Amino acid sequence: MPKFEEIFVGQVAEKTTVVSKELIREFARITDDDNPIHFDEEYAKSGSFFRRCVAHGMISVSLISALVGSQLPGLGAIFLSQTFDFKAPVFPEDAVTARLEVLEKEEGSQKIKLKATVTNQKGVVVVDGNCLVMQRLPKTVPGKS
Protein backbone atom coordinates (compact mmCIF):
# COMPACT_ATOMS: atom_id res chain seq x y z
CA MET A 1 0.00 0.00 0.00
CA PRO A 2 1.38 3.37 -0.93
CA LYS A 3 2.23 6.11 1.51
CA PHE A 4 0.74 9.53 0.77
CA GLU A 5 4.07 10.72 -0.65
CA GLU A 6 4.07 7.82 -3.16
CA ILE A 7 0.58 8.54 -4.50
CA PHE A 8 0.46 10.55 -7.74
CA VAL A 9 -2.16 12.30 -9.87
CA GLY A 10 -3.32 9.85 -12.53
CA GLN A 11 -2.66 6.76 -10.39
CA VAL A 12 -5.33 4.08 -10.83
CA ALA A 13 -6.61 1.12 -8.83
CA GLU A 14 -9.21 -1.42 -9.96
CA LYS A 15 -11.12 -4.34 -8.54
CA THR A 16 -13.48 -6.70 -10.38
CA THR A 17 -16.20 -8.71 -8.65
CA VAL A 18 -19.00 -10.95 -9.86
CA VAL A 19 -22.22 -9.82 -8.19
CA SER A 20 -23.57 -13.30 -7.52
CA LYS A 21 -27.00 -14.06 -6.12
CA GLU A 22 -25.22 -15.23 -2.97
CA LEU A 23 -23.44 -11.86 -2.64
CA ILE A 24 -26.78 -10.07 -3.06
CA ARG A 25 -28.37 -12.25 -0.35
CA GLU A 26 -25.45 -11.64 2.03
CA PHE A 27 -25.55 -7.88 1.39
CA ALA A 28 -29.28 -7.89 2.15
CA ARG A 29 -28.66 -9.82 5.36
CA ILE A 30 -25.96 -7.40 6.52
CA THR A 31 -27.89 -4.24 5.61
CA ASP A 32 -31.40 -5.51 6.37
CA ASP A 33 -32.48 -4.37 2.88
CA ASP A 34 -34.79 -7.15 1.76
CA ASN A 35 -36.63 -5.26 -0.98
CA PRO A 36 -38.17 -7.94 -3.26
CA ILE A 37 -36.71 -6.22 -6.34
CA HIS A 38 -33.45 -7.98 -5.40
CA PHE A 39 -34.81 -11.54 -4.96
CA ASP A 40 -38.31 -12.13 -6.29
CA GLU A 41 -38.36 -12.64 -10.06
CA GLU A 42 -42.17 -12.51 -10.24
CA TYR A 43 -42.28 -9.23 -8.35
CA ALA A 44 -39.50 -7.82 -10.53
CA LYS A 45 -41.25 -8.88 -13.76
CA SER A 46 -44.54 -7.30 -12.79
CA GLY A 47 -43.65 -4.40 -10.56
CA SER A 48 -40.26 -3.04 -11.46
CA PHE A 49 -38.88 -0.68 -14.05
CA PHE A 50 -36.18 -3.21 -15.06
CA ARG A 51 -38.55 -6.22 -15.36
CA ARG A 52 -35.99 -8.42 -13.61
CA CYS A 53 -34.13 -8.59 -10.33
CA VAL A 54 -31.37 -6.07 -9.77
CA ALA A 55 -28.53 -5.90 -7.26
CA HIS A 56 -28.48 -3.29 -4.51
CA GLY A 57 -26.88 -0.13 -5.87
CA MET A 58 -24.76 0.14 -2.76
CA ILE A 59 -22.96 -3.10 -3.60
CA SER A 60 -21.21 -1.20 -6.39
CA VAL A 61 -20.41 1.68 -4.05
CA SER A 62 -19.05 -0.76 -1.46
CA LEU A 63 -16.51 -1.95 -4.04
CA ILE A 64 -15.27 1.64 -4.27
CA SER A 65 -15.00 1.72 -0.49
CA ALA A 66 -13.03 -1.54 -0.58
CA LEU A 67 -10.55 -0.02 -3.04
CA VAL A 68 -10.11 3.10 -0.90
CA GLY A 69 -9.47 1.01 2.21
CA SER A 70 -7.23 -1.61 0.66
CA GLN A 71 -5.42 -0.09 -2.34
CA LEU A 72 -5.75 3.62 -3.03
CA PRO A 73 -4.75 5.12 -0.73
CA GLY A 74 -5.15 1.99 1.44
CA LEU A 75 -4.02 1.74 5.04
CA GLY A 76 -5.16 4.71 7.13
CA ALA A 77 -7.71 5.96 4.58
CA ILE A 78 -10.95 7.57 5.67
CA PHE A 79 -13.80 9.00 3.59
CA LEU A 80 -14.47 12.72 3.99
CA SER A 81 -17.15 12.98 1.30
CA GLN A 82 -18.53 11.15 -1.68
CA THR A 83 -20.97 11.75 -4.51
CA PHE A 84 -22.30 9.02 -6.78
CA ASP A 85 -24.74 8.88 -9.66
CA PHE A 86 -26.32 5.52 -10.43
CA LYS A 87 -26.32 5.32 -14.24
CA ALA A 88 -27.43 1.76 -14.98
CA PRO A 89 -28.57 -1.34 -13.08
CA VAL A 90 -26.38 -4.22 -12.01
CA PHE A 91 -28.03 -7.58 -12.52
CA PRO A 92 -27.29 -10.83 -10.68
CA GLU A 93 -24.16 -12.50 -12.10
CA ASP A 94 -22.83 -9.28 -13.70
CA ALA A 95 -19.08 -8.77 -13.38
CA VAL A 96 -18.43 -5.20 -12.27
CA THR A 97 -15.14 -3.35 -12.10
CA ALA A 98 -14.65 -0.52 -9.63
CA ARG A 99 -12.00 1.99 -10.64
CA LEU A 100 -10.38 4.85 -8.76
CA GLU A 101 -8.20 7.51 -10.31
CA VAL A 102 -6.33 10.19 -8.36
CA LEU A 103 -7.46 13.63 -9.55
CA GLU A 104 -5.80 15.86 -6.93
CA LYS A 105 -3.60 15.70 -3.81
CA GLU A 106 -3.44 18.27 -1.02
CA GLU A 107 0.00 17.93 0.54
CA GLY A 108 -0.66 19.75 3.82
CA SER A 109 -3.91 18.02 4.70
CA GLN A 110 -3.13 14.65 3.08
CA LYS A 111 -6.46 14.81 1.25
CA ILE A 112 -6.89 12.99 -2.04
CA LYS A 113 -9.66 13.61 -4.57
CA LEU A 114 -10.58 10.47 -6.53
CA LYS A 115 -12.68 9.84 -9.61
CA ALA A 116 -14.73 6.72 -8.89
CA THR A 117 -16.49 4.63 -11.50
CA VAL A 118 -17.99 1.17 -11.70
CA THR A 119 -18.55 -0.49 -15.06
CA ASN A 120 -20.16 -3.79 -15.96
CA GLN A 121 -18.74 -6.54 -18.15
CA LYS A 122 -20.12 -4.77 -21.24
CA GLY A 123 -18.23 -1.57 -20.41
CA VAL A 124 -21.38 0.29 -19.36
CA VAL A 125 -20.83 2.75 -16.51
CA VAL A 126 -23.20 1.79 -13.70
CA VAL A 127 -21.88 4.22 -11.05
CA ASP A 128 -20.05 7.49 -11.60
CA GLY A 129 -18.78 9.82 -8.92
CA ASN A 130 -16.05 11.37 -6.82
CA CYS A 131 -14.60 10.78 -3.39
CA LEU A 132 -12.55 12.93 -1.07
CA VAL A 133 -10.43 10.83 1.25
CA MET A 134 -7.65 11.41 3.72
CA GLN A 135 -4.76 9.12 4.52
CA ARG A 136 -3.42 9.14 8.03
CA LEU A 137 -1.07 6.24 8.61
CA PRO A 138 -0.93 4.79 12.11
CA LYS A 139 2.35 4.93 14.00
CA THR A 140 2.47 1.13 13.92
CA VAL A 141 0.98 -1.28 11.43
CA PRO A 142 -0.95 -4.22 12.91
CA GLY A 143 1.01 -7.44 12.52
CA LYS A 144 4.31 -5.62 11.81
CA SER A 145 7.07 -4.85 14.26
MDTraj code that builds the backbone (N, CA, C; nanometers):
import mdtraj as md
import numpy as np

residues = "MET PRO LYS PHE GLU GLU ILE PHE VAL GLY GLN VAL ALA GLU LYS THR THR VAL VAL SER LYS GLU LEU ILE ARG GLU PHE ALA ARG ILE THR ASP ASP ASP ASN PRO ILE HIS PHE ASP GLU GLU TYR ALA LYS SER GLY SER PHE PHE ARG ARG CYS VAL ALA HIS GLY MET ILE SER VAL SER LEU ILE SER ALA LEU VAL GLY SER GLN LEU PRO GLY LEU GLY ALA ILE PHE LEU SER GLN THR PHE ASP PHE LYS ALA PRO VAL PHE PRO GLU ASP ALA VAL THR ALA ARG LEU GLU VAL LEU GLU LYS GLU GLU GLY SER GLN LYS ILE LYS LEU LYS ALA THR VAL THR ASN GLN LYS GLY VAL VAL VAL VAL ASP GLY ASN CYS LEU VAL MET GLN ARG LEU PRO LYS THR VAL PRO GLY LYS SER".split()
xyz = np.array([
    [0.0833, -0.1183, 0.0000],
    [0.0000, 0.0000, 0.0000],
    [0.0876, 0.1244, 0.0000],
    [0.0524, 0.2193, -0.0820],
    [0.1379, 0.3374, -0.0928],
    [0.1215, 0.4325, 0.0259],
    [0.2293, 0.4996, 0.0577],
    [0.2232, 0.6112, 0.1509],
    [0.1766, 0.7323, 0.0719],
    [0.1258, 0.8326, 0.1420],
    [0.0742, 0.9530, 0.0773],
    [0.1759, 1.0099, -0.0226],
    [0.3029, 1.0137, 0.0185],
    [0.4072, 1.0717, -0.0654],
    [0.4252, 0.9946, -0.1958],
    [0.3892, 0.8673, -0.1977],
    [0.4074, 0.7824, -0.3160],
    [0.2877, 0.7879, -0.4124],
    [0.1785, 0.8453, -0.3680],
    [0.0580, 0.8538, -0.4504],
    [0.0736, 0.9704, -0.5477],
    [0.0300, 0.9508, -0.6731],
    [0.0463, 1.0551, -0.7738],
    [-0.0827, 1.0752, -0.8527],
    [-0.1007, 1.1976, -0.9025],
    [-0.2157, 1.2295, -0.9866],
    [-0.2104, 1.1393, -1.1094],
    [-0.3239, 1.0786, -1.1409],
    [-0.3317, 0.9848, -1.2527],
    [-0.3195, 0.8393, -1.2107],
    [-0.2782, 0.8146, -1.0881],
    [-0.2662, 0.6763, -1.0387],
    [-0.4035, 0.6105, -1.0371],
    [-0.4078, 0.4816, -1.0687],
    [-0.5333, 0.4082, -1.0827],
    [-0.5277, 0.2800, -1.0010],
    [-0.6431, 0.2427, -0.9470],
    [-0.6609, 0.1123, -0.8829],
    [-0.7937, 0.0558, -0.9309],
    [-0.7985, -0.0767, -0.9499],
    [-0.9211, -0.1422, -0.9963],
    [-0.9441, -0.2719, -0.9208],
    [-1.0714, -0.3078, -0.9165],
    [-1.1117, -0.4343, -0.8537],
    [-1.2360, -0.4836, -0.9269],
    [-1.2335, -0.6110, -0.9689],
    [-1.3480, -0.6704, -1.0377],
    [-1.4110, -0.7768, -0.9491],
    [-1.5431, -0.7768, -0.9450],
    [-1.6195, -0.8714, -0.8646],
    [-1.7417, -0.9164, -0.9428],
    [-1.7741, -1.0450, -0.9307],
    [-1.9000, -1.0949, -0.9856],
    [-2.0061, -1.0761, -0.8780],
    [-2.1145, -1.0085, -0.9134],
    [-2.2224, -0.9823, -0.8186],
    [-2.3181, -1.1019, -0.8244],
    [-2.2806, -1.2050, -0.7520],
    [-2.3569, -1.3298, -0.7517],
    [-2.4855, -1.3140, -0.6708],
    [-2.5777, -1.4059, -0.6923],
    [-2.7003, -1.4056, -0.6123],
    [-2.6673, -1.4246, -0.4648],
    [-2.5647, -1.5031, -0.4360],
    [-2.5219, -1.5232, -0.2965],
    [-2.4712, -1.3920, -0.2358],
    [-2.3926, -1.3155, -0.3123],
    [-2.3438, -1.1858, -0.2638],
    [-2.4608, -1.0919, -0.2366],
    [-2.5595, -1.0917, -0.3256],
    [-2.6776, -1.0069, -0.3063],
    [-2.7528, -1.0475, -0.1794],
    [-2.7693, -1.1776, -0.1581],
    [-2.8372, -1.2245, -0.0352],
    [-2.7591, -1.1842, 0.0900],
    [-2.6271, -1.1997, 0.0867],
    [-2.5448, -1.1640, 0.2025],
    [-2.5497, -1.0136, 0.2288],
    [-2.5460, -0.9331, 0.1231],
    [-2.5552, -0.7884, 0.1386],
    [-2.6890, -0.7504, 0.2019],
    [-2.7957, -0.8147, 0.1571],
    [-2.9285, -0.7894, 0.2148],
    [-2.9324, -0.8258, 0.3624],
    [-2.8688, -0.9382, 0.3961],
    [-2.8663, -0.9815, 0.5364],
    [-2.7917, -0.8793, 0.6220],
    [-2.6781, -0.8344, 0.5756],
    [-2.5960, -0.7400, 0.6519],
    [-2.6657, -0.6053, 0.6668],
    [-2.7301, -0.5579, 0.5599],
    [-2.7894, -0.4236, 0.5607],
    [-2.9357, -0.4216, 0.6014],
    [-2.9980, -0.5388, 0.6059],
    [-3.1404, -0.5507, 0.6369],
    [-3.2270, -0.4900, 0.5263],
    [-3.1734, -0.4869, 0.4039],
    [-3.2477, -0.4372, 0.2885],
    [-3.2996, -0.5572, 0.2104],
    [-3.4227, -0.5961, 0.2403],
    [-3.4790, -0.7149, 0.1763],
    [-3.5883, -0.6798, 0.0748],
    [-3.5704, -0.5683, 0.0065],
    [-3.6626, -0.5264, -0.0982],
    [-3.6768, -0.6409, -0.1993],
    [-3.7988, -0.6813, -0.2345],
    [-3.8166, -0.7945, -0.3261],
    [-3.7613, -0.7711, -0.4665],
    [-3.7306, -0.6492, -0.5035],
    [-3.6706, -0.6221, -0.6342],
    [-3.5368, -0.6952, -0.6485],
    [-3.4755, -0.7316, -0.5363],
    [-3.3451, -0.7978, -0.5396],
    [-3.3541, -0.9504, -0.5455],
    [-3.4732, -1.0088, -0.5130],
    [-3.4815, -1.1541, -0.4959],
    [-3.5983, -1.2212, -0.5662],
    [-3.7066, -1.1517, -0.5837],
    [-3.8314, -1.2127, -0.6287],
    [-3.8530, -1.1822, -0.7772],
    [-3.8259, -1.2827, -0.8614],
    [-3.8363, -1.2637, -1.0064],
    [-3.9778, -1.2238, -1.0494],
    [-4.0778, -1.2839, -0.9884],
    [-4.2169, -1.2507, -1.0245],
    [-4.2483, -1.1051, -0.9913],
    [-4.2080, -1.0626, -0.8726],
    [-4.2279, -0.9230, -0.8346],
    [-4.1554, -0.8309, -0.9334],
    [-4.0300, -0.8654, -0.9638],
    [-3.9496, -0.7818, -1.0528],
    [-4.0120, -0.7740, -1.1923],
    [-4.0632, -0.8861, -1.2423],
    [-4.1246, -0.8877, -1.3756],
    [-4.2484, -0.7996, -1.3816],
    [-4.3272, -0.8024, -1.2751],
    [-4.4542, -0.7302, -1.2791],
    [-4.4491, -0.5899, -1.2207],
    [-4.3578, -0.5659, -1.1281],
    [-4.3651, -0.4401, -1.0561],
    [-4.2426, -0.3525, -1.0611],
    [-4.1461, -0.3862, -1.1460],
    [-4.0258, -0.3041, -1.1461],
    [-3.9990, -0.2438, -1.2828],
    [-3.9280, -0.1376, -1.2831],
    [-3.8880, -0.0681, -1.4046],
    [-3.8010, -0.1570, -1.4935],
    [-3.7157, -0.2413, -1.4318],
    [-3.6185, -0.3213, -1.5062],
    [-3.6737, -0.4568, -1.5520],
    [-3.7886, -0.4967, -1.4986],
    [-3.8553, -0.6218, -1.5356],
    [-3.7752, -0.7472, -1.4995],
    [-3.6759, -0.7280, -1.4139],
    [-3.5991, -0.8416, -1.3610],
    [-3.5298, -0.7980, -1.2334],
    [-3.4810, -0.8924, -1.1579],
    [-3.4129, -0.8592, -1.0326],
    [-3.2861, -0.7782, -1.0602],
    [-3.2585, -0.6872, -0.9699],
    [-3.1366, -0.6071, -0.9769],
    [-3.0640, -0.6142, -0.8435],
    [-2.9334, -0.5938, -0.8486],
    [-2.8526, -0.5896, -0.7260],
    [-2.8741, -0.4559, -0.6552],
    [-2.8462, -0.4540, -0.5270],
    [-2.8476, -0.3289, -0.4505],
    [-2.7444, -0.2346, -0.5120],
    [-2.7821, -0.1102, -0.5327],
    [-2.6879, -0.0133, -0.5868],
    [-2.5661, 0.0054, -0.4984],
    [-2.5862, -0.0084, -0.3690],
    [-2.4758, 0.0145, -0.2762],
    [-2.3711, -0.0954, -0.2802],
    [-2.4013, -0.2092, -0.3426],
    [-2.2963, -0.3102, -0.3604],
    [-2.1851, -0.2505, -0.4463],
    [-2.2213, -0.1833, -0.5532],
    [-2.1205, -0.1204, -0.6394],
    [-2.0408, -0.0153, -0.5638],
    [-2.1093, 0.0650, -0.4839],
    [-2.0412, 0.1684, -0.4051],
    [-1.9492, 0.1036, -0.3017],
    [-1.9898, -0.0095, -0.2456],
    [-1.9048, -0.0757, -0.1456],
    [-1.7747, -0.1256, -0.2079],
    [-1.7754, -0.1562, -0.3371],
    [-1.6506, -0.1945, -0.4043],
    [-1.5542, -0.0764, -0.4107],
    [-1.6097, 0.0428, -0.4294],
    [-1.5272, 0.1637, -0.4273],
    [-1.4669, 0.1812, -0.2883],
    [-1.5487, 0.1622, -0.1868],
    [-1.4998, 0.1719, -0.0492],
    [-1.3891, 0.0705, -0.0234],
    [-1.4055, -0.0504, -0.0761],
    [-1.3027, -0.1540, -0.0582],
    [-1.1705, -0.1118, -0.1219],
    [-1.1775, -0.0501, -0.2386],
    [-1.0550, -0.0018, -0.3039],
    [-0.9872, 0.1080, -0.2216],
    [-1.0668, 0.2005, -0.1711],
    [-1.0111, 0.3095, -0.0896],
    [-0.9400, 0.2515, 0.0328],
    [-1.0032, 0.1555, 0.0981],
    [-0.9468, 0.1007, 0.2213],
    [-0.8323, 0.0037, 0.2019],
    [-0.8242, -0.0577, 0.0834],
    [-0.7225, -0.1610, 0.0664],
    [-0.6140, -0.1284, -0.0361],
    [-0.6411, -0.0337, -0.1286],
    [-0.5420, -0.0089, -0.2337],
    [-0.5052, 0.1369, -0.2547],
    [-0.6050, 0.2239, -0.2665],
    [-0.5753, 0.3620, -0.3026],
    [-0.6606, 0.4593, -0.2244],
    [-0.6131, 0.5181, -0.1176],
    [-0.4751, 0.5117, -0.0735],
    [-0.4418, 0.3885, 0.0102],
    [-0.5430, 0.3198, 0.0662],
    [-0.5153, 0.1989, 0.1437],
    [-0.5117, 0.2266, 0.2930],
    [-0.4152, 0.1674, 0.3580],
    [-0.4023, 0.1740, 0.5036],
    [-0.4139, 0.3179, 0.5539],
    [-0.4994, 0.3398, 0.6524],
    [-0.5162, 0.4714, 0.7127],
    [-0.6142, 0.5623, 0.6407],
    [-0.6794, 0.5128, 0.5367],
    [-0.7713, 0.5958, 0.4579],
    [-0.9055, 0.6113, 0.5276],
    [-0.9595, 0.7311, 0.5198],
    [-1.0953, 0.7569, 0.5667],
    [-1.1670, 0.8431, 0.4630],
    [-1.2976, 0.8187, 0.4485],
    [-1.3795, 0.8996, 0.3588],
    [-1.4125, 1.0320, 0.4261],
    [-1.4021, 1.1413, 0.3527],
    [-1.4472, 1.2716, 0.3987],
    [-1.5781, 1.3093, 0.3310],
    [-1.5899, 1.2756, 0.2022],
    [-1.7149, 1.2983, 0.1299],
    [-1.7165, 1.2100, 0.0063],
    [-1.8381, 1.1927, -0.0457],
    [-1.8531, 1.1148, -0.1683],
    [-1.9812, 1.1566, -0.2387],
    [-1.9776, 1.1520, -0.3704],
    [-2.0973, 1.1749, -0.4512],
    [-2.0996, 1.0671, -0.5587],
    [-2.2171, 1.0076, -0.5782],
    [-2.2303, 0.9019, -0.6781],
    [-2.3609, 0.9191, -0.7531],
    [-2.3553, 0.8944, -0.8817],
    [-2.4741, 0.8875, -0.9658],
    [-2.4864, 0.7434, -1.0134],
    [-2.6052, 0.6872, -0.9977],
    [-2.6323, 0.5516, -1.0433],
    [-2.6836, 0.5625, -1.1863],
    [-2.6047, 0.5131, -1.2819],
    [-2.6315, 0.5321, -1.4240],
    [-2.7048, 0.4152, -1.4882],
    [-2.6828, 0.2953, -1.4380],
    [-2.7426, 0.1757, -1.4980],
    [-2.7513, 0.0673, -1.3904],
    [-2.8423, -0.0279, -1.4079],
    [-2.8566, -0.1337, -1.3075],
    [-2.7439, -0.2375, -1.3164],
    [-2.7241, -0.3047, -1.2051],
    [-2.6380, -0.4225, -1.2005],
    [-2.7303, -0.5407, -1.1768],
    [-2.7198, -0.6398, -1.2617],
    [-2.8035, -0.7584, -1.2516],
    [-2.7259, -0.8723, -1.1864],
    [-2.7970, -0.9671, -1.1250],
    [-2.7287, -1.0834, -1.0683],
    [-2.6397, -1.1500, -1.1732],
    [-2.5203, -1.1837, -1.1304],
    [-2.4158, -1.2497, -1.2100],
    [-2.3400, -1.1547, -1.3027],
    [-2.3667, -1.0241, -1.2969],
    [-2.2833, -0.9284, -1.3698],
    [-2.1446, -0.9238, -1.3057],
    [-2.0434, -0.9033, -1.3880],
    [-1.9078, -0.8772, -1.3383],
    [-1.8884, -0.7263, -1.3450],
    [-1.8610, -0.6655, -1.2313],
    [-1.8431, -0.5204, -1.2265],
    [-1.7006, -0.4872, -1.1842],
    [-1.6496, -0.3800, -1.2423],
    [-1.5144, -0.3347, -1.2100],
    [-1.5219, -0.1952, -1.1516],
    [-1.4761, -0.1825, -1.0273],
    [-1.4649, -0.0516, -0.9627],
    [-1.3273, 0.0041, -0.9978],
    [-1.3246, 0.1347, -1.0235],
    [-1.1995, 0.1994, -1.0639],
    [-1.1869, 0.3329, -0.9932],
    [-1.0713, 0.3566, -0.9366],
    [-1.0379, 0.4854, -0.8758],
    [-0.9235, 0.5474, -0.9530],
    [-0.9307, 0.6781, -0.9708],
    [-0.8199, 0.7515, -1.0310],
    [-0.7949, 0.8766, -0.9484],
    [-0.6698, 0.9003, -0.9131],
    [-0.6334, 1.0186, -0.8355],
    [-0.6442, 1.1415, -0.9247],
    [-0.7294, 1.2370, -0.8823],
    [-0.7456, 1.3635, -0.9546],
    [-0.6611, 1.4748, -0.8957],
    [-0.6528, 1.4789, -0.7616],
    [-0.5799, 1.5860, -0.6926],
    [-0.5256, 1.5333, -0.5606],
    [-0.4177, 1.5958, -0.5142],
    [-0.3605, 1.5699, -0.3813],
    [-0.3389, 1.7026, -0.3113],
    [-0.3712, 1.7086, -0.1831],
    [-0.3438, 1.8266, -0.1016],
    [-0.2352, 1.7887, -0.0016],
    [-0.1145, 1.8340, -0.0263],
    [0.0003, 1.7928, 0.0539],
    [-0.0166, 1.8211, 0.2038],
    [-0.0590, 1.9405, 0.2408],
    [-0.0663, 1.9753, 0.3823],
    [-0.1689, 1.8965, 0.4610],
    [-0.2821, 1.8699, 0.4000],
    [-0.3910, 1.8019, 0.4702],
    [-0.3951, 1.6514, 0.4458],
    [-0.3160, 1.6060, 0.3510],
    [-0.3128, 1.4654, 0.3084],
    [-0.4490, 1.4199, 0.2535],
    [-0.5194, 1.5134, 0.1902],
    [-0.6462, 1.4806, 0.1254],
    [-0.6198, 1.4420, -0.0198],
    [-0.7016, 1.3487, -0.0670],
    [-0.6891, 1.2991, -0.2042],
    [-0.8275, 1.2984, -0.2666],
    [-0.8402, 1.3638, -0.3838],
    [-0.9663, 1.3614, -0.4573],
    [-0.9560, 1.2510, -0.5622],
    [-1.0570, 1.1632, -0.5638],
    [-1.0581, 1.0474, -0.6526],
    [-1.1789, 1.0486, -0.7437],
    [-1.1586, 1.0143, -0.8690],
    [-1.2682, 0.9843, -0.9612],
    [-1.3019, 0.8373, -0.9363],
    [-1.4304, 0.8083, -0.9188],
    [-1.4735, 0.6717, -0.8885],
    [-1.5775, 0.6282, -0.9908],
    [-1.5521, 0.5168, -1.0565],
    [-1.6489, 0.4626, -1.1501],
    [-1.6610, 0.3123, -1.1301],
    [-1.7773, 0.2611, -1.1656],
    [-1.7988, 0.1171, -1.1695],
    [-1.8601, 0.0874, -1.3060],
    [-1.8029, -0.0094, -1.3757],
    [-1.8546, -0.0495, -1.5059],
    [-1.8896, -0.1980, -1.5031],
    [-1.9830, -0.2367, -1.5883],
    [-2.0164, -0.3791, -1.5960],
    [-1.9311, -0.4468, -1.7035],
    [-1.9541, -0.5752, -1.7225],
    [-1.8736, -0.6541, -1.8153],
    [-1.8898, -0.6085, -1.9604],
    [-1.9920, -0.5297, -1.9889],
    [-2.0125, -0.4766, -2.1239],
    [-1.9484, -0.3388, -2.1419],
    [-1.8849, -0.2883, -2.0355],
    [-1.8225, -0.1569, -2.0415],
    [-1.9172, -0.0423, -2.0116],
    [-2.0396, -0.0728, -1.9690],
    [-2.1382, 0.0292, -1.9358],
    [-2.1091, 0.0835, -1.7959],
    [-2.1029, 0.2146, -1.7828],
    [-2.0826, 0.2755, -1.6509],
    [-2.2114, 0.2608, -1.5712],
    [-2.2025, 0.1976, -1.4549],
    [-2.3200, 0.1794, -1.3696],
    [-2.3197, 0.2774, -1.2529],
    [-2.2017, 0.3205, -1.2099],
    [-2.1883, 0.4219, -1.1046],
    [-2.0773, 0.5168, -1.1471],
    [-2.1025, 0.6466, -1.1264],
    [-2.0054, 0.7490, -1.1603],
    [-2.0019, 0.8486, -1.0456],
    [-1.8828, 0.8860, -1.0013],
    [-1.8776, 0.9818, -0.8919],
    [-1.7376, 1.0244, -0.8548],
    [-1.7300, 1.0886, -0.7384],
    [-1.6046, 1.1370, -0.6823],
    [-1.6011, 1.1094, -0.5339],
    [-1.4805, 1.0969, -0.4827],
    [-1.4599, 1.0784, -0.3387],
    [-1.3501, 1.1734, -0.2931],
    [-1.3632, 1.2206, -0.1718],
    [-1.2553, 1.2931, -0.1067],
    [-1.2165, 1.2092, 0.0140],
    [-1.0908, 1.1683, 0.0171],
    [-1.0428, 1.0828, 0.1252],
    [-0.9189, 1.1462, 0.1872],
    [-0.8850, 1.0966, 0.3035],
    [-0.7647, 1.1410, 0.3722],
    [-0.6887, 1.0164, 0.4141],
    [-0.5569, 1.0236, 0.4045],
    [-0.4760, 0.9117, 0.4517],
    [-0.3947, 0.9568, 0.5716],
    [-0.4197, 0.8910, 0.6806],
    [-0.3415, 0.9141, 0.8026],
    [-0.2903, 0.7791, 0.8482],
    [-0.1633, 0.7537, 0.8247],
    [-0.1065, 0.6242, 0.8610],
    [-0.0864, 0.6145, 1.0102],
    [-0.1187, 0.4993, 1.0679],
    [-0.0934, 0.4793, 1.2112],
    [0.0570, 0.4740, 1.2383],
    [0.0935, 0.4977, 1.3631],
    [0.2352, 0.4934, 1.4001],
    [0.2914, 0.3521, 1.3848],
    [0.2071, 0.2530, 1.4109],
    [0.2475, 0.1131, 1.3923],
    [0.1424, 0.0435, 1.3089],
    [0.1875, -0.0508, 1.2284],
    [0.0982, -0.1276, 1.1426],
    [0.0673, -0.2589, 1.2123],
    [-0.0629, -0.2951, 1.2272],
    [-0.0946, -0.4216, 1.2910],
    [-0.0243, -0.5383, 1.2231],
    [0.0342, -0.6280, 1.3046],
    [0.1015, -0.7442, 1.2519],
    [0.2452, -0.7185, 1.2082],
    [0.2926, -0.5959, 1.2192],
    [0.4308, -0.5616, 1.1806],
    [0.5034, -0.5065, 1.3024],
    [0.6305, -0.5380, 1.3126],
    [0.7073, -0.4850, 1.4255],
    [0.7965, -0.3728, 1.3835],
])
top = md.Topology()
chain = top.add_chain()
for i, resn in enumerate(residues, 1):
    res = top.add_residue(resn, chain, resSeq=i)
    for name in ("N", "CA", "C"):
        top.add_atom(name, md.element.get_by_symbol(name[0]), res)
traj = md.Trajectory(xyz[None], top)
